[in-house]
Amino acid sequence: MKMVKSLILGSAAGLLAMSGAQAADLPVKAKAVEYVRICSLYGAGFWYIPGTDTCMKIGGYLRVDTTFNGGVYDAPAWSGDLGQNNRYVDHINSRSRMALTVDTRTATEYGVVRTFAQGDFQFQNFGGTNPATLGTPLNVGAVTGIANALLSNPGGGYVAVEFVFIQFAGFTFGKSASAYATPWHGYPGNNTSFLLGGHDTVTGVNNIQYTAQFGNGVSGTIGLDDPTVFNRTTLANLTAVNNFAAGSQNYAGWYAPDVVGNIRIDQAWGLFQLSGALHEVRAAYNAVSGTAGAELTGHPDTKWGGSVMAALQIKNIPTGPGDDIKIDASYAIGTTKNVISTSGASPSFLIYGAASGVGPGAGYDSLGFGATTDATFVPGGPIELTRAYGIRGAFNHNWDPYWSSSLFGSYSVVDYNGNASANICARITHVPVAGTGYSCNPDFNVSQLGLVTRWTPVKNLTFSAEVQWFHLDQKFSGLAAFAANGPKPAAVYEFKDQDAYSLNVRVQRNF
């Protein structure tokens, strides 16, 4: 009996122990799931980052561009192998890009704190320059203008950084559009990233700026821009001038930022903006850059250049709903970047074509060139600021909800003063041919005219085709003997105005 009682008690104790173990293993009640909430404060696409009061939007686009007889993004054939139209040139140039944007905003007692960044994941071919002409091994750092394209090897590509900035209480810090820029930059209605005639910082410039809102659509912005990467062309030291350029680069390191600003009226009828900029033109030494012991040669006194730009947008015009006209006009002295501007570097121009005549008096080929500078100087003399002015614009028309077109164009002038012209002409190294009406004048004008038509079959997907004409009106005349330049031989060439034509096709999906 005692044995049975012990068995019963032992069994009960075992069952209690097992029950306790199972109870301890029961799951704890889970925390409530925190779902992503829509943030309607800043427009469509924003959502609250879980656990915070910060709203975020992720967006961007995917774009495929192909240009025939031009560089990527419809760059006219105005220099390099494209300008020569030699057998090294790629006549079809293409780029595939995915732009990814991250926009965050947080409401505070000081106003909205905003951060914004855009990175472009890109792959392209060499932009009209054959890699076989660049030497082996390829020196990415030494190749001006196409260094990023050299990263587009099989399985490669590269990331370009456009905007990266913080906004707080009216201030902007980081890489953003200059306070000098219009809302459309160099894109009043075009696909090409190379419409000259005015300022363009659509890819951003390091700056600090402050914007004040005065009410009724009136605002004012003042800023300080880093000039070194984006806001300079060439400061030409005329110690030695080669055949096709105005001289060697001789900018010193920067001492003062560009001072920029605008006053804007933005209302239902459109927009009017007046912008201004001051730019320091500071030379290194009288000796060309890289000369040993250059300090002993001294340097010219620093000068300040500047520019102004007036911009106008007219909406609600009678040609149709959504149609508008955008136009801006610029004048610059000592800051040519604000006229001969692209989304990247400012170009100089060298285009070859057929000679006009035949026989012993004719040139091997014709050529036209124009050198873009902020200023020039002769060692021991003052800096001579270069003057430039331009106008550009577009008429944008919607045929129906699916089809639209833009007619765009520009006209720009680069004008060297009398002293600068005399200094350049006294030092050029080509040899004039007597009796051919030779004259030396480094001034030039450039014109562009284009038409783009777009088809948007569904929302945020657009197919477009753009044709563009570029004209270089150079002021040299007659014939001259030039040294060899790449595959172009040493020969007599005729100075002549030149034209270039291109076709760009694009497909873009915004998201």
C-alpha positions, 0 to 999 in steps of 0.5 A: 500500500505504501508503495502504491501511495508513493507511485501515485504521489511521484506521478502527480509531482512529475505531472506538475513539473511537466505542466510548469515547464510547458507553461514557461515555454508559452509565447509572450504576447507580441508587440503591436506591429507598427505599420508605415503611415502615409505622410500627406504634409509634403505631397504625394509619395511621402511616408513616415519612417516608422517610429519617427516624425520624419517623412521620406520619399524615394523616387527618381527615373530610369533613362536611356539616351542615344545620340547620332552624330553627337556626344551623350545627351545630344552634345553637338560635334563641336570639338575633339574627334567628333569635331574632326569627324575622323575615323576614331569617332563613335558616331553613335553614343549612348548612356543608360542611367538610373537616378535615385533620389532620397528626400526627407522632411521633418517639421520643427519649431524652426520650420521644415528640416529637409535633406535631399540626395541624388545619385546617378547609376550610369553606363555609357560608351566613350562619348565620341573619343576612341579609347584606342587613341588614349594610350595604354594603360588608360590613364583615367585621371589624365583624360579630360572630359571622359574620365567617368566614361572610362569606368564603363568597362564590361560589367562596370559603370559609375555613380555620379553625385548630383544634389546632396544638401540640407535645408533648415530655417531658410538656409541651404548647405551642400551641393545644390543649384546655385542661387543664381540659377533659374528653375529650368537651368539650361532646360527651357524645353530641350533634352540636350544638356548642352544648350548654351547662352546662360547659367546651368547648375542642374547637377549642383555646386557646393554652396551656402545660401539663404532664401527669404520669402516676402509673400505674394510669390516674391522671394530673394536668395543670396549665396556663396558658391565654390567656384573651382569645380563648376564656375571657371572656364580658362584664365589664359596665360599667353606666354605660349599659345598653341595652334587652337587654344587661347592659352594655358590654364593659369587660375590660382587656388580660390581665395574668395567664393562667388557671391550670387543671388536673385530676386524672383516673382513666381505667380499664376501667370508665370515667373520673373527672376533677376540674378547677379554674380561676382567672380574672382579672377585670380592668377597663379604666377606670370610663369605658366602653371608647373614652372619650377621657381614660378614665385620669382616671376610674380603675378598679375593683380586680381580682378573681379568679374561679374554677370547678370541674368534676367529670366521670364516664364509666361504660362497660360498662353492661348496656344493651349493648356499647359503651354508656356514660353521660357526665356533668359538673357545673360551678360558676363564679364570675367565669368564666361561660364555663366554664358557658355555653360553646360551641365558640365564643363564649358566647351571651346570649339574646334570643328573641321569641314571641307575647304571652299575651293580647289587647286593650289590656293585651297586649303587641305580642309576648313576649320573654325575655332573659338576659345572660351576664357574668363580672361587672358594676360601677358606676363607682366601685364594686367588681366584682360577680362573676357566679355560674353552675352547670350540668350536662350529659350523655348516654346513648349506646346501640348498637342493633346494629353499624349503628345507635346513638342518644344522648339528651342534655341540660343545665341551666344557671343564671346568678345575679347577686348582690343588688348586681349585680341592683340596679345592673342594674335601676336602669339598664335603659332599658325602661319598665315598664308600671304595673299589669302585675305588672312585676318586674326580675330579671336571673337566668335558667336555660336547659335543653336536651334532644335525641336523635340517631340515627346510621346507619353502613352502612359503616365510617367513613361515618355519617348522623345526624339530631338534634332539639333543644329549648331553653328559656329560663326568664327571671325578669322579669315583666309588661310594659314598653315597649322601643325598636325593635330591628331590624325589631321596632318600639318597642312594649310587650312581655310578659316570658315564658319562651321555647322553640326547636326545631331539626332537624340532619341530618349526613353524615360520612366519616372518613379 
